[in-house]
Amino acid sequence: MASEEELFASIDALLEEEPQLPPPAERARLREAAGITQARLAQALKLKSTQSIKNWENGRSEPTGPRLTAYQRLLRGWAAKYPNHAPTPTAAAPQPAPALPTFTGPATPAPEAEAAAPVEVPTAPVTPERPGARPATPPRRPTPKKTAAQAMDPRFPHGPLAVLDGDGTAYGTDGIVLACPATTVVELVEWTLKESGLGAPKLHRHGKDADPLIVLTTAAAVKLGLPERLEDRRGLRLPEDHPVVTQVLKAKWQLTQRGFGPWARIYRKAQDHERQCVQLAILPWDALDSRSWPGVTDMEPADIARVLGVYAQRVITPRGSTAVSGLELMTALRPPTRPVRDEETGNWVSGPNPGSLGTEPMDPAPPEGQPEHPAIHHSGWKGGFLNEEAYQWVRNVDLLTDEECTLPYAVGLDLNTAFLAAAARLVVGLSAPDHFVAPKFYPKVPGSWLVDLSHVELDPRLPSPFTPDGTRPTGPAWYQTHTVAYAQELGHNVEPIEAYLRRETGAYLDPWHDRLKTAYVDTLADLGVTKDLTDAEFLAAMERHKNVDPAMAAVLAAIKATIKGGIGKLFENPQGKGYKDGDPWPAMMRPTWRPDIRAAVISKARVNMHRKLLNMAKMTGLYPLAVLSDCVVYPSPGASPLDFLPYAASGKPQPGAFRLGPTPGLAKLEGVQSMLWAVDLMEQGLNPARHIKGGDAVLDEGE
């Protein structure tokens, strides 16, 4: 029989085994009460990603070593500040941690037979604090904005996508973790459609639900029989005789014309109006381009899911590159068809959706296309083409004054998402172009006008608003409506020689603009850059915003790439060495191949830039050194835009000139160099705006 001393020693040992940390849910509560994000906590504890914090807060793992001691100290401090008045599990009876790969996270109610399986664990979205904010009471935890359909649609309880790792764990959005038993691509497709609960509701009532996206890590790809590296770097697809392709086709699934590449789509014809399609993104095959998704491929699977999930929620479930997603978003928000009732039969049939681009490709007006286009090539058109492109202009060094040369700094300003700002309330043509000879100019009618603007004389210290290189026109040329309207706005007479105009018009890009603007502004706010900051606070917040949360910084970069790439896709050129002029190419067969709409966006963006340049000259007497797309470089007495931008006596920015701020069309600091540096580049014929960031950085034109 044990002695009293032995029993006391045994009890003391049990006491020493008392949990060293509060229950997982209490850890999350304390952090949220303190208003600290998971990203900020991970940074403080010198962790590589937020995934460790998430694991500690849902019971999947525990800290060890020095981090355990530091985490204990932090939680004790928070517990003293923010006591929990609600009943919580006692330390002696900690909450059981869910075993992987059990689903964790929000879900729709399960059937009775499965009611005990899911375990819900509170997870906090990573949203940084506003700089300098000092709430009097613990702030409410912010959550990503969701539409009602996204928040309530019971068909997709597990979100739009998942990142599959080699151990069969599929990481979804909002901390969701699913068990995927698939060992082949065919099994993966069937599991995704039948069991995963993945997908997203349509963005327009006449549109289509988003197909589920499965992102494969290197380990997952290898497990499914795919190579680590795609050998065909030109065609970017597996050979048709590859075992995985054979397996997919044998199971009566189909691949799109792109084949099995980095963004493979595997589908069957819809059954009972139910789509059967799964999108794959294969990370080791560079599905996520590092320029559009900086650092994402190197993140942990759960963090990749977070980045793509926020993008899917705010923009669209990715379906390819950001450029492809930008174009797909246009169609998702303006579907080409809608159901209409046939008056003769009473049946519902597919009909055109007003305001959309329709279902058939449209030949451009001759000046709006290019020589390679079949309709233009075979017509023998020699009448010239639109040249509506972004600015690439450098002021003549001989026009620099002594006063400008003695200023110490060259400061670059960059307009936020200039192409997106130009797309706002932009009326474009929806029908085929009609030809007119010597028409009267109508500034609200979209189209292309042959006009002689060579008589318009402007200050040579400013670029011409009519040409991309800023030189004065030398004779008649084709211009988009906004360019000609600006000449009229400047007080000059315009007499079109001929024109190609469209009778049916509409603000086709409005929903696209509105959704992307909201996504851009909300994501900047998550990084601490909000609309309520003063200009000085805004500049400081922009300087550090990329380091606040790398995941959200990657989302921001992807949104900007989506804007630029989506506009670029409207005028996609033929590709491939074997192409011959006059042959059709795939891009021109899309209804969204619309060079006239791209020209309208760029024309308006360039006119907007010139209007600001002109107003700046009138208000401040300052003239730019160079312009590259949406970046302008000014000589400055100080190293900050605050040293030369115009402000009223009240301290408010002067309207009409460049203004600092986080919304599309407002400006941010692009970079600062010495004036001697800028002049040296100008003398070499180089553009300072291209290099103002330093490190020979090239501006992401039109972001």
C-alpha positions in Angstrom: 0.0 0.0 0.0 1.3 3.5 -1.0 2.5 5.7 1.8 1.2 9.3 2.4 4.5 10.7 1.0 4.2 8.7 -2.2 0.5 9.8 -2.6 1.5 13.5 -2.1 4.3 13.1 -4.6 1.9 11.7 -7.1 -0.6 14.5 -6.6 2.2 17.1 -6.9 3.2 15.5 -10.2 -0.4 15.9 -11.4 -0.4 19.5 -10.4 2.7 20.1 -12.5 0.9 18.6 -15.5 -1.8 21.3 -15.3 -2.2 22.8 -18.8 0.4 25.6 -19.3 -1.9 27.7 -21.5 -5.6 28.6 -21.4 -8.0 26.7 -23.7 -7.6 27.5 -27.5 -10.9 29.4 -27.7 -9.8 31.6 -24.7 -6.4 32.4 -26.5 -8.3 33.6 -29.5 -10.7 35.7 -27.3 -7.9 37.4 -25.5 -6.1 38.3 -28.7 -9.3 39.7 -30.2 -10.1 41.6 -27.1 -6.7 43.3 -27.3 -7.3 44.2 -30.9 -4.3 42.3 -32.2 -4.3 40.5 -35.5 -2.9 37.0 -36.0 -0.4 38.4 -38.4 0.9 41.0 -35.9 1.2 38.4 -33.2 3.1 36.0 -35.5 5.4 38.9 -36.3 6.0 39.6 -32.6 6.8 36.0 -31.9 9.2 35.8 -34.9 7.0 33.2 -36.7 7.3 32.7 -40.5 3.5 32.7 -41.1 0.2 33.1 -39.3 -0.6 29.4 -39.6 1.1 28.6 -36.2 -1.1 31.2 -34.4 -4.1 29.7 -36.1 -3.1 26.2 -35.0 -2.5 27.4 -31.4 -6.0 29.0 -31.4 -7.9 26.0 -32.6 -6.0 23.4 -30.7 -4.1 21.6 -33.4 -0.7 22.3 -31.9 1.0 24.0 -29.0 4.0 26.4 -28.8 7.3 25.1 -27.3 10.6 26.4 -26.0 11.1 30.2 -25.7 7.9 30.9 -27.7 5.8 29.0 -25.1 7.2 31.2 -22.3 6.7 34.4 -24.3 3.1 33.3 -25.3 2.3 32.5 -21.6 3.5 35.9 -20.5 1.4 37.7 -23.2 -1.8 35.7 -22.4 -1.4 36.4 -18.7 -1.1 40.1 -19.4 -4.2 40.1 -21.6 -6.2 38.0 -19.1 -5.6 40.6 -16.4 -6.7 43.4 -18.8 -9.6 41.6 -20.4 -11.1 39.2 -17.9 -13.7 36.7 -19.3 -17.0 37.2 -17.4 -18.7 34.4 -19.4 -18.3 30.8 -18.1 -15.3 29.1 -19.8 -14.0 25.5 -19.6 -11.8 25.0 -16.6 -8.0 24.5 -17.0 -8.3 21.0 -15.6 -10.8 20.1 -18.5 -9.3 21.6 -21.6 -11.4 21.5 -24.9 -10.5 18.6 -27.0 -8.6 19.5 -30.1 -10.1 18.4 -33.4 -8.0 15.7 -35.1 -7.0 16.3 -38.7 -8.5 16.1 -41.2 -11.8 16.9 -39.5 -13.5 20.0 -40.9 -13.2 23.0 -38.7 -14.9 26.3 -39.3 -18.4 27.6 -40.2 -20.7 25.2 -41.8 -24.4 24.6 -42.5 -26.1 22.3 -40.0 -25.2 18.7 -40.6 -27.6 15.8 -40.8 -28.4 14.1 -37.5 -26.1 11.1 -38.3 -23.2 13.4 -38.8 -24.0 16.1 -36.2 -21.2 15.1 -33.9 -18.5 15.0 -36.5 -17.8 18.7 -37.3 -16.1 20.7 -34.6 -16.4 24.5 -34.8 -13.4 26.5 -33.7 -13.5 30.3 -33.7 -11.0 31.7 -36.1 -10.2 35.4 -36.6 -9.6 36.9 -40.0 -6.3 38.8 -40.1 -7.1 42.5 -40.4 -4.5 45.0 -39.2 -5.3 47.9 -36.9 -5.5 51.4 -38.3 -2.3 53.3 -37.7 -2.5 55.4 -34.6 -6.0 54.1 -33.6 -6.6 53.9 -29.8 -10.0 52.5 -29.2 -11.5 53.3 -25.8 -13.0 49.8 -25.7 -11.8 46.5 -27.2 -12.7 46.7 -30.9 -15.1 44.2 -32.5 -13.3 41.7 -34.6 -13.7 42.8 -38.3 -14.7 40.2 -40.8 -14.3 40.1 -44.5 -17.4 41.6 -46.3 -19.6 39.0 -47.9 -22.6 39.3 -50.1 -25.8 37.8 -48.8 -25.6 35.0 -51.4 -22.0 34.2 -50.3 -22.9 34.2 -46.6 -26.1 32.2 -46.9 -25.8 29.9 -49.9 -26.2 26.3 -48.4 -24.8 24.7 -51.5 -21.3 25.9 -50.9 -20.8 25.6 -47.1 -17.0 25.3 -47.4 -16.2 28.3 -49.6 -15.0 28.7 -53.1 -11.7 26.8 -53.1 -9.2 24.6 -51.2 -5.5 24.1 -51.3 -4.7 20.4 -51.3 -1.4 19.2 -49.7 0.3 15.8 -50.1 -1.1 14.3 -46.9 -4.7 14.6 -48.2 -5.5 17.8 -46.2 -7.4 20.4 -48.1 -7.2 23.9 -46.6 -10.2 26.1 -47.3 -11.1 29.6 -46.5 -11.8 30.9 -42.9 -9.8 28.2 -41.3 -11.7 25.3 -42.9 -9.8 22.0 -43.1 -11.2 19.0 -45.1 -10.0 15.5 -45.5 -9.6 14.5 -49.2 -9.1 10.8 -49.8 -8.4 11.1 -53.5 -5.2 9.5 -54.9 -5.9 10.2 -58.6 -7.1 13.2 -60.5 -10.4 11.5 -61.4 -11.1 10.7 -57.7 -10.2 14.3 -56.8 -12.7 15.7 -59.4 -15.4 13.4 -58.2 -14.7 14.2 -54.5 -14.8 17.9 -55.2 -18.1 17.8 -57.0 -19.9 15.3 -54.6 -18.4 15.8 -51.2 -16.3 18.9 -50.8 -19.0 21.5 -50.5 -16.9 23.9 -52.5 -18.0 26.5 -55.0 -19.4 30.1 -55.1 -22.7 31.6 -56.1 -23.1 33.6 -59.3 -22.3 37.3 -59.2 -25.3 38.2 -61.4 -28.8 36.6 -61.4 -28.5 35.6 -65.0 -24.9 34.3 -64.6 -23.4 31.0 -63.6 -22.1 29.7 -60.3 -18.4 29.7 -59.9 -16.8 26.2 -60.4 -14.9 24.9 -57.4 -11.1 25.5 -57.5 -8.6 23.0 -56.1 -5.0 24.3 -55.8 -2.4 21.6 -55.8 0.9 21.9 -53.9 4.0 20.1 -55.2 3.4 17.2 -52.9 -0.2 16.9 -53.9 0.6 17.0 -57.6 3.2 14.2 -57.3 0.8 12.1 -55.2 -1.8 12.4 -58.0 0.7 11.3 -60.6 1.6 14.7 -62.0 5.2 15.7 -62.7 6.9 18.3 -60.5 7.9 20.3 -63.5 6.0 20.8 -66.8 8.4 19.9 -69.5 6.4 21.7 -72.3 7.3 25.3 -71.4 6.0 26.6 -74.7 2.6 24.9 -74.9 2.3 24.7 -71.1 0.4 21.4 -71.1 0.9 17.7 -70.5 1.3 15.6 -73.6 -1.9 13.9 -74.7 -0.5 10.4 -74.0 0.4 11.2 -70.4 -1.1 8.6 -68.0 -3.1 11.3 -66.1 -4.6 12.7 -69.3 -5.5 9.2 -70.5 -7.0 8.4 -67.1 -9.2 11.6 -67.2 -10.5 10.9 -70.7 -11.1 7.2 -70.0 -13.4 8.2 -67.1 -15.4 10.2 -69.6 -14.2 13.6 -68.3 -13.2 16.3 -70.8 -10.4 18.9 -70.9 -10.7 22.3 -72.5 -8.7 23.2 -75.6 -5.9 24.5 -73.2 -5.4 20.8 -72.3 -3.9 19.8 -68.9 -1.8 22.8 -68.0 -1.2 25.0 -64.9 -4.9 26.0 -65.0 -6.6 22.7 -66.1 -10.4 22.6 -66.3 -12.0 19.2 -66.1 -15.7 18.9 -67.0 -18.7 16.9 -68.3 -21.8 18.3 -69.8 -24.3 19.7 -67.3 -26.9 17.3 -65.9 -30.3 18.6 -64.8 -28.9 22.1 -65.1 -26.1 21.2 -62.6 -22.6 22.2 -63.8 -20.0 19.4 -63.6 -16.7 21.3 -63.7 -13.6 21.6 -61.5 -10.8 24.0 -61.9 -7.3 23.0 -61.0 -4.4 25.3 -60.3 -1.0 23.5 -60.1 1.5 25.5 -58.1 4.7 23.8 -59.2 3.8 24.6 -62.8 3.7 28.4 -62.0 0.0 28.7 -61.9 0.4 31.7 -59.6 2.7 34.1 -61.4 5.1 35.8 -58.9 4.5 39.2 -60.5 0.8 39.1 -59.8 0.9 36.9 -56.6 4.2 37.9 -54.9 5.4 35.3 -52.5 2.2 33.3 -52.5 3.6 30.1 -53.9 6.1 29.9 -51.0 3.5 30.3 -48.3 2.0 27.5 -46.2 -1.1 25.9 -47.8 -3.4 27.4 -45.3 -2.0 30.9 -46.0 -2.3 30.3 -49.8 -6.0 29.4 -49.2 -6.5 32.6 -47.2 -5.0 34.8 -50.0 -6.9 33.1 -52.8 -10.1 33.0 -50.6 -10.1 36.7 -50.0 -9.5 37.3 -53.7 -12.3 35.0 -54.6 -14.6 36.7 -52.1 -13.8 40.2 -53.2 -13.1 39.7 -56.9 -13.8 36.3 -58.4 -12.7 32.7 -58.0 -9.5 32.5 -60.0 -9.8 30.8 -63.4 -6.4 31.4 -64.7 -4.0 34.3 -64.7 -5.1 37.6 -63.1 -5.6 38.9 -66.7 -8.0 36.0 -67.5 -9.8 36.5 -64.1 -10.2 40.2 -64.9 -11.8 39.4 -68.2 -14.0 36.6 -66.7 -15.2 39.1 -64.1 -16.5 41.4 -66.8 -18.6 38.5 -68.2 -19.7 37.3 -64.7 -21.0 40.7 -63.9 -22.6 41.3 -67.4 -23.7 37.9 -68.6 -24.4 37.8 -72.3 -27.8 36.1 -72.1 -30.9 36.0 -69.9 -34.0 33.9 -70.0 -36.9 35.4 -72.0 -40.4 34.1 -72.7 -41.1 33.1 -76.3 -44.4 34.8 -77.0 -45.5 32.1 -79.5 -44.8 29.0 -77.4 -44.8 30.4 -73.9 -41.5 28.7 -73.3 -38.5 30.3 -71.7 -35.6 30.6 -74.1 -32.2 32.3 -74.0 -32.2 35.9 -75.1 -29.7 38.8 -75.1 -29.0 40.5 -71.9 -29.2 44.3 -72.2 -25.9 46.1 -71.5 -23.8 43.0 -72.3 -21.5 42.4 -75.2 -23.5 39.5 -76.5 -22.4 36.0 -77.5 -20.8 36.5 -80.9 -17.5 38.2 -81.7 -17.6 41.5 -83.5 -15.3 42.7 -86.2 -13.7 46.0 -85.2 -14.0 49.2 -87.3 -10.9 49.3 -89.6 -9.0 52.0 -87.6 -9.8 50.2 -84.3 -8.1 46.8 -85.2 -4.7 45.9 -86.6 -3.3 44.9 -89.9 -3.3 41.2 -89.0 -7.1 41.0 -88.5 -8.7 39.0 -91.3 -11.5 41.6 -91.9 -8.9 44.4 -92.2 -6.1 42.4 -93.9 -8.4 41.2 -96.7 -10.1 44.6 -97.2 -6.8 46.3 -98.0 -7.4 49.1 -95.5 -4.7 51.8 -95.7 -6.5 54.5 -93.7 -4.4 54.3 -90.5 -5.2 53.0 -87.0 -5.9 54.4 -83.5 -2.9 55.0 -81.4 -4.6 55.3 -78.0 -1.8 54.2 -75.6 -0.6 55.2 -72.2 2.0 58.1 -71.9 5.7 57.5 -72.4 7.0 61.1 -72.4 10.2 62.9 -71.3 10.5 66.7 -71.3 13.2 68.1 -73.6 16.2 68.9 -71.3 16.6 72.3 -73.1 13.2 73.3 -71.6 14.4 72.9 -68.0 14.9 76.3 -66.2 17.8 77.2 -63.9 15.4 77.3 -61.0 14.2 73.8 -61.7 17.7 72.4 -62.0 18.7 73.9 -58.6 15.8 72.1 -56.8 17.3 69.1 -54.8 14.7 66.4 -55.5 12.8 64.6 -58.2 9.6 63.1 -56.7 7.4 60.5 -58.5 3.7 60.4 -58.0 1.7 57.3 -59.1 -2.1 57.4 -59.7 -3.9 54.5 -58.0 -5.4 52.0 -60.5 -5.6 54.7 -63.2 -7.3 52.4 -65.7 -9.9 51.5 -63.2 -10.6 55.1 -62.4 -11.0 55.7 -66.2 -13.5 52.9 -66.5 -15.9 54.6 -64.0 -19.1 55.6 -65.8 -17.4 55.1 -69.1 -20.0 54.8 -72.0 -18.8 52.4 -74.6 -20.2 51.0 -77.8 -22.2 47.7 -77.6 -23.3 47.3 -81.2 -21.3 47.1 -84.5 -19.7 50.3 -85.8 -21.3 52.4 -88.5 -19.3 54.6 -90.9 -20.0 58.3 -91.2 -18.4 60.9 -93.5 -17.9 64.5 -92.2 -20.1 64.0 -89.1 -20.7 66.6 -86.5 -18.7 65.7 -83.3 -20.8 64.4 -80.4 -18.7 64.1 -77.2 -21.0 61.5 -75.7 -21.1 59.1 -78.6 -18.4 56.4 -78.4 -16.4 55.7 -81.5 -13.3 56.6 -83.5 -12.9 59.9 -85.3 -10.5 61.0 -88.0 -9.6 64.5 -87.0 -6.7 67.0 -87.6 -5.5 68.2 -84.2 -2.2 69.5 -85.4 -3.3 73.1 -85.0 -3.8 72.7 -81.2 -0.8 74.5 -79.6 0.0 73.8 -76.0 2.9 74.6 -73.6 5.9 72.4 -74.8 6.7 71.8 -71.1 3.7 69.5 -71.1 3.1 66.4 -73.2 0.5 66.7 -75.9 -2.7 65.0 -74.7 -3.3 63.5 -78.2 -0.3 61.2 -78.6 1.3 58.6 -76.3 4.8 60.0 -76.7 3.5 63.5 -76.0 4.6 65.0 -79.4 2.3 67.4 -81.2 0.2 65.7 -84.0 1.4 66.4 -87.5 -1.8 65.9 -89.4 -5.1 64.0 -89.4 -5.2 60.9 -87.2 -7.7 58.6 -85.6 -8.7 59.3 -82.0 -11.2 57.9 -79.6 -14.1 60.1 -78.4 -12.5 61.2 -75.1 -9.4 62.5 -76.8 -11.4 64.6 -79.3 -13.7 65.8 -76.6 -10.7 67.0 -74.6 -9.5 69.1 -77.5 -12.9 70.7 -77.5 -12.7 71.2 -73.8 -9.5 73.1 -74.2 -11.3 75.5 -76.5 -10.3 74.2 -79.9 -12.5 73.6 -82.9 -12.8 70.0 -84.1 -14.1 69.0 -87.5 -14.1 65.3 -88.0 -13.3 64.1 -91.5 -15.0 60.7 -91.0 -15.9 58.5 -88.1 -16.9 54.9 -87.0 -19.6 55.2 -84.4 -21.9 52.9 -82.5 -25.6 53.4 -82.1 -26.1 51.1 -79.1 -24.1 52.2 -76.1 -23.9 51.6 -72.3 -21.6 51.7 -69.3 -20.6 48.1 -69.7 -17.6 48.3 -67.3 -19.6 49.9 -64.4 -20.2 46.7 -62.3 -16.6 45.7 -63.0 -15.3 49.0 -61.8 -17.5 49.1 -58.7 -16.5 45.6 -57.6 -12.8 46.1 -58.2 -12.8 49.5 -56.6 -14.4 48.1 -53.4 -11.9 45.2 -53.4 -9.0 47.6 -53.8 -10.1 50.0 -51.1 -11.1 47.3 -48.6 -7.8 45.5 -49.1 -5.8 48.6 -48.6 -7.8 49.3 -45.4 -6.8 45.8 -44.2 -3.2 46.9 -44.6 -3.8 50.0 -42.5 -4.4 52.5 -45.4 -7.8 54.0 -44.8 -9.7 57.0 -46.2 -9.8 58.9 -43.0 -6.0 59.4 -42.8 -4.4 62.8 -43.2 -2.0 63.1 -46.2 1.0 62.8 -43.9 -0.5 59.7 -42.3 -1.4 58.3 -45.7 2.2 58.5 -46.9 3.5 56.9 -43.7 0.9 54.1 -44.0 1.8 53.4 -47.7 5.4 53.2 -46.8 4.8 50.3 -44.5 1.6 48.7 -45.8 3.4 45.8 -47.6 5.0 44.7 -44.4 1.8 44.7 -42.3 0.5 41.4 -43.7 2.2 39.7 -46.6 -0.9 37.7 -47.4 -3.1 40.8 -47.8 -0.3 42.6 -49.7 -0.4 39.7 -52.2 -4.1 40.1 -52.5 -3.6 43.8 -53.3 -1.0 43.0 -55.9 -3.4 40.5 -57.5 -6.2 43.0 -57.6 -4.0 45.6 -59.4 -2.8 42.9 -61.9 -6.5 41.9 -62.5 -7.3 45.5 -63.4 -4.4 46.0 -65.8 -4.6 42.5 -67.3 -8.4 42.6 -67.7 -8.2 45.8 -69.8 -5.2 44.4 -71.7 -7.2 41.3 -72.6 -9.7 43.4 -74.5 -7.1 43.7 -77.3 -5.1 40.5 -77.4 -2.7 40.1 -80.3 -2.0 36.9 -82.3 0.7 34.7 -80.8 3.1 32.0 -82.0 5.8 31.8 -84.6 3.5 30.0 -87.1 1.0 32.8 -87.3 0.3 34.4 -90.7 -1.3 37.8 -91.3 -5.0 37.5 -92.2 -5.5 34.2 -90.2 -7.9 34.3 -87.3 -6.5 33.7 -83.8 -8.3 32.4 -80.7 -8.5 35.7 -78.8 -10.4 37.6 -81.6 -13.1 34.9 -81.5 -14.3 36.1 -78.1 -17.1 38.6 -77.7 -14.9 40.3 -75.2 -12.2 41.0 -77.8 -13.0 44.7 -78.0 -10.0 46.9 -78.9 -12.4 49.9 -79.1 -13.2 49.5 -75.4 -9.6 49.2 -74.4 -8.8 52.4 -76.5 -11.6 54.2 -74.7 -10.3 53.3 -71.2 -6.7 54.3 -72.1 -7.8 57.5 -73.9 -9.8 58.6 -70.8 -6.9 57.7 -68.5 -4.4 59.7 -70.5 -6.8 62.7 -70.7 -7.3 62.5 -67.0 -3.6 62.6 -66.5 -3.1 65.6 -68.8 -5.9 67.5 -67.1 -4.2 67.2 -63.8 -0.8 68.2 -65.3 -2.4 71.3 -66.7 -4.1 72.2 -63.5 -0.9 71.7 -61.5 0.9 74.1 -63.9 -1.8 76.7 -63.4 -1.9 76.3 -59.6 1.8 75.9 -58.8 3.8 76.9 -61.8 5.4 73.4 -61.7 5.9 71.3 -64.9 6.6 67.6 -65.0 10.0 66.1 -65.9 8.5 62.9 -67.3 5.4 60.8 -67.5 5.1 57.0 -67.8 1.5 55.7 -68.0 0.1 56.7 -64.5 3.4 57.9 -63.0 4.6 61.5 -63.2 7.9 63.0 -61.9 8.1 66.5 -60.6 11.1 68.7 -59.5 10.6 69.4 -55.8 12.2 71.5 -53.0 11.6 68.6 -50.6 11.6 64.8 -50.6 7.8 64.5 -50.1 4.8 65.3 -52.3 3.6 67.5 -49.4 6.4 69.9 -50.5 4.9 70.8 -53.8 1.3 69.7 -54.0 -1.2 72.6 -53.9 -3.3 73.0 -50.7 -5.9 75.6 -49.8 -5.4 77.9 -46.8 -7.6 75.6 -44.8 -5.1 72.8 -45.4 -7.4 70.9 -47.8 -6.0 69.7 -51.2 -6.9 71.8 -54.1 -9.4 70.1 -56.4 -8.4 69.4 -60.0 -4.7 68.8 -59.2 -3.0 65.7 -58.0 -4.3 64.6 -54.6 -3.0 62.0 -52.2 -5.3 59.2 -51.1 -6.2 55.4 -51.2 -9.0 55.5 -53.8 -8.7 54.9 -57.6 -7.5 58.1 -59.4 -5.8 59.6 -56.3 -2.1 59.6 -56.0 0.6 57.9 -53.9 4.3 58.3 -53.7 6.1 56.3 -56.3 9.7 57.2 -55.4 12.3 59.9 -54.7 15.6 60.6 -56.3 17.9 63.5 -56.6 17.3 66.1 -59.3 20.8 65.5 -60.7 19.9 61.8 -61.1 16.7 62.7 -63.1 18.5 65.2 -65.4 21.2 62.7 -66.1 18.7 60.2 -67.2 16.8 62.8 -69.3 20.1 63.7 -71.1 20.6 60.0 -72.0 17.1 59.9 -73.5 15.8 57.7 -70.6 12.5 58.1 -68.7 13.0 59.0 -65.0 9.4 57.8 -64.3 10.5 54.3 -65.2 13.3 54.2 -62.7 12.1 56.5 -59.9 11.5 53.7 -57.5 15.2 52.8 -57.6 16.8 49.4 -58.4 15.9 50.0 -62.0 12.3 49.1 -61.2 9.9 49.2 -64.2 6.6 50.8 -63.4 3.6 48.5 -63.6 1.9 50.5 -66.2 -1.8 51.3 -65.8 -2.2 49.4 -62.5 
